[in-house]
């Protein structure tokens, strides 16, 4: 069964075809940015009963000419894959008569290292085919943890988050991405909603996925797209199941832990004993950017550290 994180690692290139040229620079390969890109059928099935499907297939038009980009999301080494990849490229070249390029996107270093090798197909004395994939893994996409840098290239930041999702830098990337989406969502809710969904898919079942859901439910409360409303509603439904105040308190403590804010036993007791939904929601919102519990608790007419 294809996982949602698998889908995100190749769908991001459908959403933003120009991301390929930008990301490939990290591999030392200079492709010109596309002047246009159009999706092709991913069905490479022949008339015989053998079905083969590439994850994403794009025809890229550039000032240097055309090529077909096949994007594969690969989560683990597989002895059968090189033969399938060679088939994809040969079939595409025969079908469209356009030079093909294979990009393999891997969420871990072991798989990326395996995929980056040169695959010789044929006897060792004279390989008939040599397969040379371009590979993007955690080592090949930078950690983007600045909101300004994230805003300059949101698709690349999403890819950065997906590939670094199990690493300590994931939280900083997601916080930068959430802030960058604020400027975008005001102008284009549909695109922002797509980016939010792709990010959540790319994070899979990692710990960072929990942080992202809380960021979207709280930090994007200004964003009124169906996606954001759904995320916020899910959070409130979860709160009702556990007791709304208890659910918000749990979300706040989880967010603070993800962000590395020091929480004393007294702070924890204050949060867990609070039954004012408005106050809890305020604290949860402030926790997105706060660096201390003093910043979280401070409010007009309220002394930091005072009891509820």
Secondary structure as GFF3:
##gff-version 3
##sequence-region A 1 308
A	DSSP	alpha_helix	4	15	.	.	.	ID=ss1
A	DSSP	alpha_helix	19	24	.	.	.	ID=ss2
A	DSSP	three_ten_helix	25	27	.	.	.	ID=ss3
A	DSSP	beta_strand	36	39	.	.	.	ID=ss4
A	DSSP	beta_strand	56	62	.	.	.	ID=ss5
A	DSSP	beta_strand	65	73	.	.	.	ID=ss6
A	DSSP	alpha_helix	81	96	.	.	.	ID=ss7
A	DSSP	beta_strand	100	105	.	.	.	ID=ss8
A	DSSP	alpha_helix	109	115	.	.	.	ID=ss9
A	DSSP	beta_strand	119	121	.	.	.	ID=ss10
A	DSSP	beta_strand	129	131	.	.	.	ID=ss11
A	DSSP	beta_strand	134	136	.	.	.	ID=ss12
A	DSSP	alpha_helix	147	152	.	.	.	ID=ss13
A	DSSP	alpha_helix	154	163	.	.	.	ID=ss14
A	DSSP	alpha_helix	170	185	.	.	.	ID=ss15
A	DSSP	alpha_helix	189	203	.	.	.	ID=ss16
A	DSSP	alpha_helix	207	218	.	.	.	ID=ss17
A	DSSP	alpha_helix	226	242	.	.	.	ID=ss18
A	DSSP	alpha_helix	244	259	.	.	.	ID=ss19
A	DSSP	alpha_helix	265	273	.	.	.	ID=ss20
A	DSSP	alpha_helix	277	286	.	.	.	ID=ss21
A	DSSP	alpha_helix	293	297	.	.	.	ID=ss22
###
